[in-house]
Amino acid sequence: MTQNSALKRFLQRDRVVRGLTNDGHFRVGAVNLTNTVITAQERHGLSPVAAVFLGRLMAGATLLSSFLKGEERIILEAMGQGPLKRVYAEAVQVGEVRGYVENPQAMLDFSTDTSLGDALGLGLFRVTRILYNQFEPVVGIVELAKGDISTDLAYYLTQSEQVPSAVMLDVSVDDEGKVIKCGGLIVQAMPGAPESEIVTIQDNLRNVTPITDLLGVGYTPEEVLRVVIPGEYRETNHARVDFFCRCSVDRFKSILLSLGAEELTSMRDLGQTELVCQYCNERYDLPADEFEALIEQARARTN
């Protein structure tokens, strides 16, 4: 493989890029999350609607996490009265993201007077930041503004955190409902940004080609940013992104031990020895001897 082909392959893989305009007026970020969302759809068996919403939320979480440090985390949750019920995404600054949909097989009937936002309906949007040197997570909640995730995240950042923000998150699917592309873009006005420049950015976003179309013809996250940002910007960081969950059988065992011997015995008697991670749908089947050992450990803790 030549150096140029290796670079091209790297640029086309799932990555998030963050930057700052040269005049310091805007903080920007763009992400290609295609393979990650394809993996999420396959792992969770998501319907097309569920895949679109989880993909958008994962892209939003990835973009926000890119502005954090080290292993600080962002959690985004959209909870509504619609068929999806709840969509959850969690991203770490180092390039890990995971998520799930409470009702992964949710569908919408577009033959009626139905919009995509009806998948969530009325509800709440919650943002949780888990930061260094913070004893408690920083949590903010607003009502869902439109139920399309992009508008909801922009509304939260502008209203709750007082940071004027433009957000574009999108997922495209084929005729069979399989994810084709997923990408996202965020532009945040920094203190002192002129109103005229904010208006220019907003106009650019309203007229820009959909991000999934740009990714479909080979645009990188850097090139997506150049389409939207009128001036020059400098890249401050970039990271590979993957669907990644830190679940393990040992973590599950620790959780099971906290249930106590009586609950564990009941699970054993009912044959409930398969453990499923809700975040990534990984399955762990504990052998009978390991389950018995857990019960004994739990009993020993109470003596």
Backbone bond lengths (Angstrom), bond angles and torsions (degrees), N, CA, C in turn:
res aa  C-N    CA-C-N  psi(-1)  N-CA   C-N-CA  omega(-1)  CA-C   N-CA-C  phi
1 M - - - 1.466 - - 1.527 109.66 -
2 T 1.331 116.78 128.46 1.458 120.79 -179.83 1.514 110.31 -74.29
3 Q 1.332 115.14 164.08 1.462 120.24 179.63 1.528 111.04 -62.47
4 N 1.336 116.83 -39.80 1.467 120.69 -179.35 1.517 111.78 -66.08
5 S 1.346 116.90 -42.17 1.463 119.35 -179.95 1.520 111.00 -68.55
6 A 1.337 117.87 -35.02 1.463 121.28 177.10 1.519 110.26 -65.40
7 L 1.342 116.97 -41.05 1.458 120.76 178.33 1.524 110.44 -64.98
8 K 1.332 116.93 -43.05 1.459 120.48 179.73 1.523 110.84 -61.74
9 R 1.325 116.21 -42.29 1.460 120.44 179.01 1.523 110.81 -62.65
10 F 1.336 116.05 -40.54 1.467 119.87 178.34 1.528 110.90 -64.38
11 L 1.326 116.80 -44.15 1.457 120.63 -176.99 1.528 111.99 -65.99
12 Q 1.337 117.39 -27.90 1.451 120.78 -177.01 1.534 113.18 -88.33
13 R 1.314 118.30 -9.12 1.463 119.68 -178.82 1.525 109.97 -80.06
14 D 1.329 117.06 173.47 1.459 121.07 -178.89 1.526 109.58 -64.24
15 R 1.339 115.25 120.11 1.456 120.60 -178.93 1.518 109.40 -149.10
16 V 1.324 114.34 154.66 1.464 121.09 172.79 1.530 107.53 -121.07
17 V 1.313 115.20 137.12 1.467 121.97 -179.25 1.511 108.19 -124.87
18 R 1.318 116.43 135.63 1.458 119.87 174.93 1.520 108.84 -124.54
19 G 1.332 115.33 153.68 1.455 118.37 -178.21 1.518 111.71 -159.32
20 L 1.312 114.40 179.36 1.464 122.39 179.48 1.521 107.03 -138.34
21 T 1.342 116.06 132.06 1.461 117.91 178.13 1.527 109.25 -62.13
22 N 1.329 115.78 151.11 1.461 120.54 -175.28 1.521 113.35 -59.87
23 D 1.345 116.40 -27.73 1.468 118.93 178.18 1.527 112.19 -85.37
24 G 1.348 116.90 -2.00 1.460 121.04 178.12 1.512 114.67 75.20
25 H 1.329 117.82 11.86 1.464 120.55 -175.33 1.528 113.78 -85.74
26 F 1.352 117.72 -22.33 1.455 119.74 -175.66 1.530 111.18 -138.84
27 R 1.323 113.81 137.39 1.461 121.19 170.21 1.523 106.96 -99.69
28 V 1.326 117.22 133.07 1.460 119.96 -172.00 1.524 110.71 -132.70
29 G 1.314 115.13 157.21 1.452 120.45 176.48 1.513 110.21 -156.14
30 A 1.322 116.66 147.97 1.463 121.77 176.57 1.519 108.31 -143.02
31 V 1.339 116.27 148.63 1.454 120.14 -177.79 1.525 110.37 -141.94
32 N 1.316 115.00 140.88 1.460 122.84 165.89 1.515 105.71 -107.58
33 L 1.332 116.85 116.43 1.465 121.22 -173.92 1.528 110.82 -122.65
34 T 1.306 116.97 24.75 1.463 121.81 -171.36 1.522 113.87 -57.72
35 N 1.326 117.29 -58.04 1.469 120.26 -175.65 1.526 111.61 -64.71
36 T 1.319 115.28 -34.01 1.464 120.08 179.16 1.523 110.95 -63.11
37 V 1.329 116.82 -43.35 1.469 120.19 -178.27 1.527 110.86 -75.12
38 I 1.319 117.23 -32.80 1.470 119.29 172.86 1.520 109.79 -59.86
39 T 1.332 116.24 -43.27 1.467 120.84 177.41 1.527 111.24 -61.45
40 A 1.331 116.70 -43.94 1.468 120.72 179.29 1.518 110.88 -61.60
41 Q 1.330 117.09 -42.87 1.465 119.35 179.50 1.518 111.07 -62.74
42 E 1.323 116.68 -42.46 1.462 120.09 -179.73 1.517 111.76 -67.19
43 R 1.326 116.88 -42.96 1.474 120.40 -177.77 1.524 111.93 -64.92
44 H 1.324 116.60 -41.24 1.462 120.50 -174.77 1.528 113.48 -97.17
45 G 1.320 118.62 -4.73 1.451 120.88 -177.95 1.519 111.98 60.92
46 L 1.338 116.61 49.29 1.461 121.29 -171.49 1.518 112.48 -79.58
47 S 1.328 115.87 139.58 1.459 121.20 169.56 1.523 108.55 -66.68
48 P 1.338 118.72 165.23 1.470 119.80 179.07 1.529 112.96 -55.66
49 V 1.332 117.21 -44.16 1.464 120.45 -179.08 1.523 110.41 -64.48
50 A 1.331 116.84 -44.91 1.468 120.33 179.77 1.526 110.53 -63.10
51 A 1.333 117.36 -38.18 1.465 120.85 179.81 1.527 111.35 -66.16
52 V 1.328 116.99 -39.50 1.464 120.78 178.90 1.523 110.54 -62.51
53 F 1.325 116.77 -46.50 1.464 119.52 -176.48 1.523 111.73 -71.81
54 L 1.319 117.63 -40.98 1.465 118.16 178.03 1.522 109.99 -66.44
55 G 1.334 117.36 -39.90 1.460 120.12 178.51 1.516 112.16 -60.56
56 R 1.328 116.77 -44.80 1.462 120.20 178.44 1.525 111.05 -62.23
57 L 1.329 116.29 -43.64 1.462 119.07 -178.05 1.523 110.94 -67.71
58 M 1.328 117.53 -39.15 1.460 120.44 177.71 1.530 111.05 -65.37
59 A 1.340 116.65 -38.20 1.464 119.78 177.39 1.523 110.74 -64.80
60 G 1.339 116.63 -41.95 1.460 120.13 178.08 1.514 112.10 -63.40
61 A 1.337 116.54 -43.45 1.465 120.23 179.44 1.526 110.74 -64.22
62 T 1.330 116.73 -39.42 1.467 120.64 179.50 1.520 110.87 -64.15
63 L 1.334 117.19 -42.72 1.462 120.49 179.30 1.524 111.34 -63.01
64 L 1.328 117.67 -46.23 1.459 119.97 -179.58 1.522 111.24 -65.94
65 S 1.329 116.78 -38.10 1.470 119.03 -179.05 1.524 111.22 -66.48
66 S 1.337 117.53 -25.72 1.468 119.95 -179.28 1.523 111.97 -65.58
67 F 1.341 117.37 -18.35 1.461 121.25 178.63 1.533 112.02 -90.40
68 L 1.343 116.63 0.21 1.461 120.61 -179.25 1.526 110.43 -93.67
69 K 1.338 115.45 -169.13 1.464 121.48 -178.54 1.519 109.73 -122.62
70 G 1.339 115.95 143.84 1.461 121.65 171.94 1.510 113.22 49.31
71 E 1.346 116.04 -124.02 1.454 120.79 -178.03 1.532 112.11 -102.16
72 E 1.323 116.92 27.02 1.458 119.18 169.97 1.523 108.56 -64.79
73 R 1.350 115.26 150.44 1.465 119.54 -171.57 1.513 112.60 -126.15
74 I 1.336 114.06 153.48 1.455 123.23 172.39 1.523 108.13 -121.12
75 I 1.314 116.30 134.59 1.460 121.57 173.39 1.523 108.15 -122.37
76 L 1.318 116.79 125.63 1.456 122.53 175.23 1.523 108.79 -114.02
77 E 1.333 115.93 134.76 1.460 121.18 178.38 1.523 109.55 -135.84
78 A 1.324 115.45 130.81 1.461 121.59 174.00 1.520 107.08 -117.31
79 M 1.336 115.98 120.24 1.465 121.68 -174.88 1.518 109.27 -124.98
80 G 1.331 116.61 123.71 1.453 119.21 -177.08 1.510 113.30 -143.47
81 Q 1.320 114.70 -179.62 1.464 121.69 -179.53 1.519 112.17 -91.14
82 G 1.341 117.15 -2.00 1.453 121.32 -179.88 1.514 112.28 -78.24
83 P 1.327 117.73 -178.89 1.469 121.75 -174.03 1.528 115.12 -63.46
84 L 1.340 118.10 -26.99 1.469 118.85 178.21 1.518 112.12 -69.39
85 K 1.310 117.38 -30.28 1.472 125.45 -179.66 1.529 112.88 68.50
86 R 1.316 117.78 -62.96 1.468 120.39 -176.98 1.512 109.79 -151.17
87 V 1.339 115.35 134.60 1.459 121.60 175.36 1.521 107.04 -123.97
88 Y 1.313 116.57 132.90 1.469 122.80 -173.33 1.522 109.32 -129.25
89 A 1.332 116.91 134.61 1.464 121.49 173.98 1.517 109.00 -141.03
90 E 1.314 115.38 141.39 1.469 121.73 -179.25 1.521 108.68 -135.44
91 A 1.328 116.67 131.28 1.458 120.60 -178.35 1.521 110.68 -133.59
92 V 1.320 115.28 145.67 1.457 123.28 178.06 1.522 107.92 -112.65
93 Q 1.313 116.50 143.80 1.462 121.58 -175.93 1.527 112.75 -55.62
94 V 1.320 117.47 -27.46 1.463 120.11 -176.56 1.522 113.09 -77.51
95 G 1.337 118.32 2.06 1.453 120.33 174.17 1.510 116.33 105.03
96 E 1.329 116.46 22.13 1.461 120.77 176.94 1.525 109.15 -108.17
97 V 1.328 116.67 137.77 1.458 120.23 176.79 1.529 108.71 -145.65
98 R 1.320 115.51 145.29 1.459 121.40 178.01 1.526 107.67 -149.13
99 G 1.326 116.60 168.22 1.455 118.59 178.54 1.515 111.63 177.49
100 Y 1.321 115.47 174.34 1.467 120.59 179.79 1.519 109.73 -157.32
101 V 1.317 115.28 166.59 1.461 123.66 175.68 1.524 107.39 -120.57
102 E 1.321 116.83 132.83 1.461 119.49 -177.30 1.524 111.28 -61.13
103 N 1.314 117.14 -40.19 1.464 120.96 177.26 1.528 108.24 -116.99
104 P 1.332 118.07 84.17 1.469 121.40 -171.11 1.523 114.58 -66.66
105 Q 1.330 117.91 -18.20 1.460 120.75 -179.22 1.529 112.61 -100.98
106 A 1.320 117.74 15.04 1.465 121.48 -178.79 1.527 111.05 -57.99
107 M 1.327 114.96 142.45 1.460 121.63 -179.95 1.529 108.93 -131.27
108 L 1.333 116.01 160.08 1.454 122.95 173.11 1.523 108.98 -125.17
109 D 1.316 115.80 143.26 1.462 121.35 178.05 1.522 108.62 -99.07
110 F 1.334 116.27 97.86 1.454 120.33 -176.34 1.524 112.93 -80.76
111 S 1.351 116.88 0.28 1.459 119.17 174.68 1.524 111.07 -76.26
112 T 1.325 116.40 -13.36 1.457 121.87 176.54 1.523 108.81 -102.50
113 D 1.306 116.70 -176.68 1.467 121.15 179.99 1.524 109.05 -78.64
114 T 1.335 114.89 72.13 1.466 121.76 -174.40 1.526 109.73 -121.99
115 S 1.328 115.97 138.36 1.460 120.83 174.59 1.525 108.88 -114.10
116 L 1.331 116.03 164.43 1.458 120.08 -178.17 1.523 111.09 -59.95
117 G 1.335 117.42 -34.45 1.458 120.71 -179.67 1.514 113.80 -62.91
118 D 1.344 117.28 -17.83 1.465 120.45 178.95 1.525 111.84 -68.78
119 A 1.308 116.64 -15.23 1.465 119.28 178.07 1.523 111.24 -62.61
120 L 1.334 116.17 -30.72 1.466 120.87 174.82 1.521 111.44 -103.45
121 G 1.336 117.18 -40.35 1.460 120.33 -178.84 1.519 111.40 69.51
122 L 1.319 115.50 -154.91 1.456 120.67 178.73 1.520 109.84 -69.83
123 G 1.329 115.83 139.57 1.456 117.24 179.78 1.514 112.57 174.50
124 L 1.340 115.24 -155.98 1.461 122.05 -174.05 1.522 111.09 -127.16
125 F 1.321 114.56 152.72 1.466 122.12 175.96 1.517 107.21 -122.27
126 R 1.334 115.85 123.80 1.469 120.16 -175.63 1.531 110.63 -121.54
127 V 1.320 114.67 134.95 1.462 121.42 177.22 1.525 108.18 -119.91
128 T 1.329 116.40 126.71 1.464 122.14 179.28 1.514 109.24 -122.37
129 R 1.319 115.73 127.69 1.460 121.64 176.17 1.530 108.74 -112.07
130 I 1.315 116.55 126.99 1.461 122.12 176.26 1.522 106.02 -109.45
131 L 1.341 115.84 105.91 1.455 122.28 -167.35 1.520 111.81 -116.67
132 Y 1.328 114.80 157.19 1.453 120.02 173.66 1.538 109.23 -63.40
133 N 1.322 115.73 147.45 1.467 122.56 175.12 1.527 113.31 62.49
134 Q 1.336 116.69 19.14 1.458 121.35 174.85 1.517 107.88 -117.66
135 F 1.337 116.93 118.01 1.463 120.01 -177.21 1.523 111.30 -65.95
136 E 1.330 116.64 -38.01 1.455 121.63 179.93 1.529 109.43 -115.74
137 P 1.348 117.08 149.24 1.473 119.12 174.41 1.522 110.88 -60.97
138 V 1.325 116.60 150.05 1.461 122.09 175.75 1.528 107.38 -93.36
139 V 1.333 116.47 118.40 1.468 121.21 -172.40 1.523 110.28 -121.78
140 G 1.325 116.23 136.16 1.454 122.27 174.65 1.517 109.72 -133.87
141 I 1.337 116.86 142.22 1.471 121.60 -177.44 1.525 109.53 -135.11
142 V 1.333 115.62 135.22 1.459 121.68 172.52 1.537 107.77 -135.07
143 E 1.317 115.67 165.29 1.457 119.26 172.57 1.516 109.55 -71.91
144 L 1.322 116.61 149.86 1.456 119.99 174.37 1.523 108.45 -60.92
145 A 1.332 115.65 127.94 1.464 119.76 -177.67 1.523 111.62 -81.56
146 K 1.326 116.12 -40.94 1.462 120.09 -177.70 1.516 112.12 -140.78
147 G 1.322 116.69 -18.00 1.451 120.24 179.87 1.511 114.04 78.77
148 D 1.346 117.68 19.50 1.466 119.74 178.69 1.527 111.88 -110.36
149 I 1.306 118.64 5.81 1.468 128.18 179.73 1.526 112.09 75.73
150 S 1.324 119.02 -51.94 1.471 120.47 -179.85 1.516 110.91 -59.36
151 T 1.324 116.46 -53.73 1.469 121.34 179.92 1.512 110.61 -64.22
152 D 1.313 116.94 -38.70 1.464 121.25 -177.48 1.526 111.38 -64.39
153 L 1.334 116.49 -42.94 1.461 119.80 179.70 1.527 110.71 -68.11
154 A 1.325 117.17 -42.44 1.470 120.65 178.59 1.526 110.29 -62.79
155 Y 1.321 116.24 -40.92 1.463 120.81 179.30 1.520 110.49 -63.63
156 Y 1.333 116.90 -43.57 1.467 120.19 179.04 1.524 110.96 -60.68
157 L 1.329 117.03 -49.40 1.458 120.53 -176.46 1.527 111.63 -63.20
158 T 1.330 116.09 -38.47 1.462 120.42 -178.35 1.518 112.12 -74.74
159 Q 1.333 116.30 -43.65 1.463 120.19 -175.28 1.526 113.16 -84.54
160 S 1.315 116.93 -46.20 1.461 120.49 -173.32 1.518 112.33 -83.49
161 E 1.336 117.51 -38.56 1.459 120.60 -176.50 1.527 112.59 -105.38
162 Q 1.328 116.16 -0.81 1.471 121.51 176.77 1.529 112.22 57.85
163 V 1.344 115.83 37.63 1.462 121.76 176.20 1.526 107.69 -119.84
164 P 1.341 118.40 102.49 1.468 119.53 179.24 1.528 110.34 -54.79
165 S 1.327 116.17 122.35 1.464 120.06 -172.30 1.524 111.00 -138.55
166 A 1.315 114.31 143.69 1.460 121.82 171.39 1.520 107.48 -116.25
167 V 1.319 116.87 131.89 1.462 121.70 -175.34 1.523 109.52 -131.52
168 M 1.309 116.06 132.77 1.462 122.11 173.09 1.520 108.15 -128.68
169 L 1.326 116.71 118.87 1.452 122.26 179.34 1.519 107.45 -130.80
170 D 1.314 117.89 132.53 1.455 117.43 -178.12 1.521 111.97 -152.05
171 V 1.337 113.46 152.39 1.459 122.71 177.08 1.526 107.22 -134.99
172 S 1.311 117.09 131.11 1.461 120.33 174.67 1.525 109.29 -108.64
173 V 1.326 115.73 145.33 1.470 121.77 179.52 1.519 109.09 -127.82
174 D 1.324 116.88 157.25 1.461 120.81 178.64 1.526 110.51 -89.02
175 D 1.324 116.11 -173.94 1.462 120.90 -176.52 1.530 112.67 -65.29
176 E 1.322 116.40 -19.28 1.459 120.61 178.66 1.521 112.34 -94.97
177 G 1.341 116.07 2.86 1.458 120.00 178.19 1.508 114.45 84.30
178 K 1.331 117.60 12.50 1.459 121.30 179.62 1.531 109.86 -90.36
179 V 1.318 115.66 141.09 1.466 120.41 179.82 1.526 110.93 -63.94
180 I 1.335 115.52 132.74 1.461 121.33 176.47 1.525 110.09 -103.87
181 K 1.337 116.41 -51.81 1.459 121.47 -178.43 1.527 109.52 -143.05
182 C 1.323 115.04 152.35 1.468 121.40 173.30 1.519 108.14 -144.94
183 G 1.319 115.85 132.73 1.453 119.62 178.23 1.508 111.57 -153.82
184 G 1.306 116.19 169.19 1.455 120.43 -179.50 1.512 111.73 -154.75
185 L 1.326 114.23 159.98 1.455 122.01 -178.47 1.516 108.72 -147.35
186 I 1.323 116.21 139.03 1.465 120.92 175.52 1.528 109.23 -136.89
187 V 1.323 115.40 137.07 1.465 122.19 175.50 1.515 107.36 -130.63
188 Q 1.320 117.35 123.46 1.461 122.41 -178.53 1.520 110.29 -121.36
189 A 1.331 115.44 129.58 1.462 120.67 178.81 1.525 109.61 -76.56
190 M 1.318 116.26 129.60 1.453 121.43 176.77 1.528 109.31 -87.59
191 P 1.324 118.17 160.94 1.470 119.94 178.37 1.525 111.45 -53.77
192 G 1.321 116.13 131.34 1.456 120.67 179.23 1.510 114.93 93.12
193 A 1.340 117.82 -1.00 1.460 120.24 178.85 1.527 109.46 -66.33
194 P 1.348 118.55 126.94 1.465 121.21 -178.70 1.528 111.56 -62.74
195 E 1.311 116.43 142.67 1.455 121.56 179.39 1.521 111.37 -58.19
196 S 1.349 117.01 -37.37 1.465 120.24 -178.93 1.525 111.54 -61.92
197 E 1.348 116.65 -37.24 1.463 119.50 179.90 1.519 110.77 -72.42
198 I 1.325 116.51 -35.47 1.469 119.97 176.71 1.521 109.51 -61.88
199 V 1.341 117.16 -42.43 1.463 121.46 179.32 1.529 110.44 -63.62
200 T 1.330 116.68 -40.20 1.466 120.61 178.67 1.522 111.47 -61.54
201 I 1.320 115.96 -44.69 1.471 120.84 178.18 1.524 110.01 -61.20
202 Q 1.332 116.99 -45.43 1.461 120.65 -179.73 1.516 111.38 -60.86
203 D 1.331 117.09 -40.93 1.467 120.85 177.75 1.527 110.79 -64.11
204 N 1.311 115.91 -41.94 1.466 119.77 178.50 1.518 111.40 -59.76
205 L 1.326 116.24 -42.66 1.459 120.66 -178.67 1.521 111.63 -67.52
206 R 1.335 116.33 -37.28 1.464 118.97 179.73 1.527 111.62 -66.14
207 N 1.326 116.28 -29.56 1.459 120.57 -174.42 1.527 113.95 -103.16
208 V 1.313 117.41 -4.16 1.454 120.18 -174.61 1.535 110.60 -71.63
209 T 1.308 115.68 149.07 1.460 121.85 173.67 1.530 108.70 -62.36
210 P 1.343 118.67 139.99 1.473 119.68 178.41 1.527 111.79 -49.37
211 I 1.313 115.84 139.49 1.463 120.93 -175.81 1.524 111.48 -59.00
212 T 1.337 116.86 -39.57 1.465 118.72 -179.61 1.524 111.47 -63.96
213 D 1.351 117.79 -31.09 1.465 120.36 175.97 1.522 110.46 -68.91
214 L 1.342 116.48 -41.25 1.463 119.96 178.25 1.526 110.75 -62.68
215 L 1.336 116.31 -44.32 1.468 119.65 178.59 1.520 110.12 -64.45
216 G 1.337 116.09 -33.87 1.454 120.52 -178.38 1.517 113.83 -65.31
217 V 1.324 117.04 -26.68 1.470 120.06 178.23 1.527 111.44 -100.82
218 G 1.347 116.21 14.63 1.454 119.86 170.83 1.503 117.53 99.16
219 Y 1.346 118.19 7.68 1.467 119.59 178.23 1.525 110.03 -65.45
220 T 1.317 116.45 142.23 1.457 122.69 172.13 1.529 108.70 -91.22
221 P 1.331 118.84 166.59 1.468 119.75 175.27 1.526 112.70 -56.28
222 E 1.328 117.10 -37.32 1.466 120.04 178.29 1.525 110.85 -61.89
223 E 1.316 116.57 -42.15 1.463 120.70 -178.97 1.524 111.54 -70.38
224 V 1.330 116.79 -33.05 1.468 120.30 175.18 1.524 109.74 -61.06
225 L 1.322 116.94 -42.95 1.466 120.36 179.38 1.527 111.38 -63.08
226 R 1.311 117.36 -38.10 1.465 119.63 -178.51 1.523 111.93 -67.70
227 V 1.331 116.79 -25.02 1.464 120.13 177.21 1.526 110.79 -68.50
228 V 1.325 116.41 -33.94 1.466 121.60 -172.15 1.521 112.66 -96.14
229 I 1.332 117.33 -39.59 1.461 120.91 -174.72 1.531 109.69 -81.04
230 P 1.332 117.41 120.95 1.473 119.92 -176.44 1.516 113.72 -68.64
231 G 1.323 118.97 -31.63 1.457 121.93 -179.53 1.516 111.34 -107.05
232 E 1.307 116.03 -163.79 1.454 121.66 179.62 1.535 110.28 -86.75
233 Y 1.311 115.43 152.08 1.459 120.43 175.05 1.518 108.49 -137.02
234 R 1.305 115.30 157.38 1.458 119.48 176.20 1.528 108.90 -113.72
235 E 1.293 115.00 134.99 1.465 120.60 -179.86 1.521 109.06 -74.08
236 T 1.326 116.88 129.49 1.459 121.23 -179.79 1.523 112.83 -103.98
237 N 1.335 115.64 -19.36 1.465 118.11 177.23 1.519 108.98 -171.71
238 H 1.322 115.26 153.56 1.463 119.65 169.76 1.525 107.44 -147.55
239 A 1.326 116.07 153.03 1.461 120.06 -177.42 1.515 110.10 -150.08
240 R 1.306 115.94 144.15 1.463 120.60 169.59 1.519 108.51 -67.66
241 V 1.315 116.15 150.18 1.461 120.74 -179.41 1.527 108.90 -129.02
242 D 1.320 115.74 137.97 1.464 121.65 178.60 1.521 109.96 -140.16
243 F 1.337 115.51 152.14 1.459 119.40 167.99 1.522 105.99 -71.54
244 F 1.326 115.44 117.82 1.465 118.73 -174.79 1.519 109.29 -147.34
245 C 1.318 115.40 134.00 1.467 121.04 178.16 1.524 108.68 -127.87
246 R 1.302 116.31 137.36 1.461 120.62 -177.39 1.526 113.04 -92.06
247 C 1.323 115.97 18.52 1.460 118.17 176.93 1.530 109.49 -67.77
248 S 1.315 115.93 155.32 1.463 122.10 177.65 1.517 108.00 -159.80
249 V 1.310 115.98 164.72 1.455 119.19 179.66 1.528 110.82 -64.61
250 D 1.332 117.39 -33.20 1.467 119.93 179.09 1.529 111.13 -67.00
251 R 1.338 116.76 -38.48 1.474 119.58 177.08 1.522 110.52 -64.10
252 F 1.321 116.24 -41.12 1.462 119.59 178.40 1.530 110.80 -63.54
253 K 1.304 115.98 -39.44 1.466 118.91 179.71 1.528 110.68 -62.75
254 S 1.318 117.40 -40.20 1.464 120.65 178.35 1.521 111.04 -61.96
255 I 1.334 115.46 -40.65 1.469 119.60 178.82 1.530 110.40 -66.65
256 L 1.329 115.78 -42.89 1.464 119.65 -179.92 1.524 111.46 -61.37
257 L 1.323 116.53 -39.82 1.465 119.57 179.84 1.527 111.86 -59.57
258 S 1.324 116.22 -32.88 1.464 119.57 -179.35 1.525 112.47 -69.81
259 L 1.345 117.40 -14.73 1.466 120.59 -179.57 1.527 112.14 -75.91
260 G 1.336 116.60 -25.67 1.456 119.84 -179.97 1.516 112.37 96.53
261 A 1.332 115.71 159.43 1.461 122.07 -174.41 1.528 112.41 -63.63
262 E 1.333 117.31 -38.77 1.464 119.70 -176.90 1.530 111.39 -64.39
263 E 1.327 116.29 -45.25 1.466 119.93 179.73 1.520 110.80 -66.43
264 L 1.327 116.88 -40.01 1.458 120.46 178.85 1.524 111.36 -64.09
265 T 1.311 116.97 -40.22 1.470 120.72 178.17 1.520 110.36 -62.92
266 S 1.310 116.04 -41.30 1.469 120.14 178.04 1.525 110.73 -62.72
267 M 1.327 117.24 -42.57 1.465 120.64 177.93 1.523 110.79 -61.66
268 R 1.330 116.83 -42.68 1.464 120.39 179.60 1.524 110.83 -62.35
269 D 1.327 116.55 -45.45 1.461 120.43 -178.03 1.525 112.20 -64.47
270 L 1.344 116.23 -29.04 1.465 120.79 178.65 1.525 112.63 -88.53
271 G 1.322 115.93 -1.89 1.457 119.85 179.79 1.516 114.12 75.31
272 Q 1.334 116.39 21.77 1.468 120.90 -178.18 1.528 110.25 -90.49
273 T 1.331 114.91 67.78 1.459 119.57 -176.75 1.528 112.23 -107.17
274 E 1.334 117.29 0.50 1.468 120.07 175.32 1.523 109.27 -92.62
275 L 1.297 116.98 126.42 1.451 122.99 -178.31 1.526 108.89 -107.13
276 V 1.327 116.55 132.40 1.459 121.26 -177.01 1.528 108.97 -124.41
277 C 1.322 116.68 126.21 1.463 121.53 177.80 1.521 109.06 -80.13
278 Q 1.337 117.34 122.50 1.451 120.29 -177.85 1.524 111.79 -69.33
279 Y 1.331 117.86 -23.43 1.458 121.26 -176.42 1.526 113.25 -78.30
280 C 1.330 117.38 -34.66 1.471 119.98 -175.90 1.522 113.18 -128.97
281 N 1.338 117.43 -5.95 1.470 123.89 178.94 1.525 113.10 68.37
282 E 1.339 116.88 16.45 1.463 120.18 173.91 1.528 108.55 -68.18
283 R 1.327 115.18 141.50 1.466 120.35 -177.15 1.524 110.82 -115.23
284 Y 1.322 115.81 137.10 1.453 122.55 178.60 1.524 108.07 -127.91
285 D 1.324 116.13 123.29 1.468 120.73 179.69 1.526 108.52 -107.51
286 L 1.334 116.24 110.07 1.461 120.17 -177.90 1.529 110.45 -78.31
287 P 1.334 118.34 125.97 1.473 121.01 174.98 1.530 109.97 -61.34
288 A 1.321 116.11 156.80 1.465 121.61 -176.42 1.523 112.09 -57.59
289 D 1.349 117.08 -39.81 1.459 118.86 -177.11 1.530 111.56 -67.74
290 E 1.351 117.24 -34.79 1.463 119.84 178.29 1.524 110.76 -70.66
291 F 1.334 116.20 -35.66 1.461 119.01 178.14 1.525 110.41 -67.12
292 E 1.321 116.47 -40.19 1.467 120.29 177.42 1.518 110.91 -63.31
293 A 1.333 116.26 -38.27 1.462 120.22 178.90 1.526 110.83 -64.37
294 L 1.327 116.54 -37.47 1.464 119.93 177.22 1.522 111.06 -64.14
295 I 1.330 115.85 -41.99 1.469 119.87 179.32 1.526 110.53 -61.22
296 E 1.331 115.66 -41.80 1.464 119.44 179.39 1.536 111.31 -65.19
297 Q 1.321 116.37 -40.32 1.475 120.20 177.31 1.521 110.47 -62.35
298 A 1.323 116.69 -42.01 1.453 120.98 -179.94 1.513 111.37 -64.20
299 R 1.307 116.34 -39.76 1.470 120.91 178.07 1.515 110.33 -64.92
300 A 1.348 115.87 -41.56 1.464 120.48 -178.64 1.526 110.52 -63.24
301 R 1.330 118.08 -32.16 1.453 121.20 -179.81 1.532 112.35 -67.15
302 T 1.339 115.89 -27.89 1.466 119.13 -177.51 1.513 112.94 -89.10
303 N 1.309 117.41 -7.32 1.475 121.24 -179.40 1.524 111.38 -90.18
